[in-house]
Amino acid sequence: DKQTPKQIPEQSPRSQDGKEKRSGQEIKIRIKLEKEADVDEPSDSEKEKPPPQQPVQPQPSESAPSQPTPAKTPSAPPPPETPRPSVYCVVYKLTNGLIREIIALNDCYLTEMKMTAEGSLIIGTDNSGRVYQVSQDGKFFIPYDLDAGQVLTLVMKDTDLEAIGTGKNAAVYLVRKDLSKTATYTTDVFDAKFLARWGNFAFNGKGTIALQTQVGNVLKPDETWSEWSEKITLKAEEIVKPKSAAARYLRFKLTWTDPNVIIQKITQNYLIYNQQPKITEFKISLPPPLPATGIPPRLTARKLTYQAKDPDGDALSYRIYYRAIERQTWILLNQDKPGGLITETEYNWDTSALADGRYLVRLEVTDEKVNPQGSEQKDEKIPDPIILDNTKPKIEVKVEENKNILECQGKVEDALSHIRRIEYSLDGGKWELVFPSDGMLDSLSEEFKFILSGLAKGYHQISIRAFDSFGNMGLEQIEFEVK
């Protein structure tokens, strides 16, 4: 339904799986003690790559004479490798000899793990500076989301986390134990895929928060993004509409001062602008090649084939128009259909009732059936002009005696298409092929000449027929006397 707003998938400020709530009491301020100079670090793939191994050189044996090496028996091919699962790192807990999975994380690697006095596990990862805290029951949240590419080390004092060391960029962060007066959470950038209008916002949980939004049309927020919008104060379950300009990307900033605030889920409605469909292919059939008989088939219809794509996945419909090249008025085919619309991606166009000439064909694709009036989008394509020829070639023929030799000569002409074949039949006999005078059938006008021999005295009848490229056949008969 193009009019129904979509919703941004859930984003929990506390955890990725929604298992743990996040409150203001659990947000701590990170202070950077020092920052080293930027250094070029190897990529993750380079870090994982084992060092190259040197080939082992065989050592000569002093005690045993050398023996010829026996032929090796071909071994079975190795089994196919098991596809790597989408989960890249897993933490297991070993209890009384039993192994139980505690947490599984996608698209990251563990860099270090530490245990707190309460039995929680603190995990550093290479996933955009994130630190995870996992309780014994497997619930987890992200207490620290640092402006770095990797967490390299976790520094503990007794059983409390004291500092975090990162790379990309190299930095050291101190962990404070006191709470800030204001908690702030900035969401990841949401991609609507296309230009979108932003609707109502709400959150599930407890307490009162302040909301700000920022929009842009590039993935990474930069100077082209809007400024943060004015703060809107709202309670849990309350619906508000932020003043967000139309854009492809959006993110939120949520702030609160009450340590008892809980944010479980945020909901943002949006509606993308309708995207234009695009015609990717449009072909009009040409006269077919000559069959084995050498006689071109009659062509009184054209097959139109076409394809189109819609970025929104909308159902598409088509209209087909034509006009003579010297005229201005487009004529709609399929006028018996509502709006002339068809959904098939091919169409057989009967051209037998049309006058000869050059024509233009226009294909229009539209998504108007599934979009409100005024928001529909269209695309059209007009290929090169085509020739329609339903008229037979004209034939001129005569038989003359020249120095006791009978010669049949003549001319075949067509207004629009090339002559493809000329034949003659004498006194109702078999059709025989006639070659043009220049030896090539390659023009609208062809002359021919051939000798008639072995004819008895008296009257005879000769028939000449000719075919053009569209299979139209012209026929001419004359009577002549052999004296």
Summary of the structure (lengths in Angstrom):
residues: 483
radius of gyration: 41.3
end to end distance: 87.7
largest distance: 131.6
contacts: 1268
relative contact order: 0.10
helix: 3%
strand: 48%
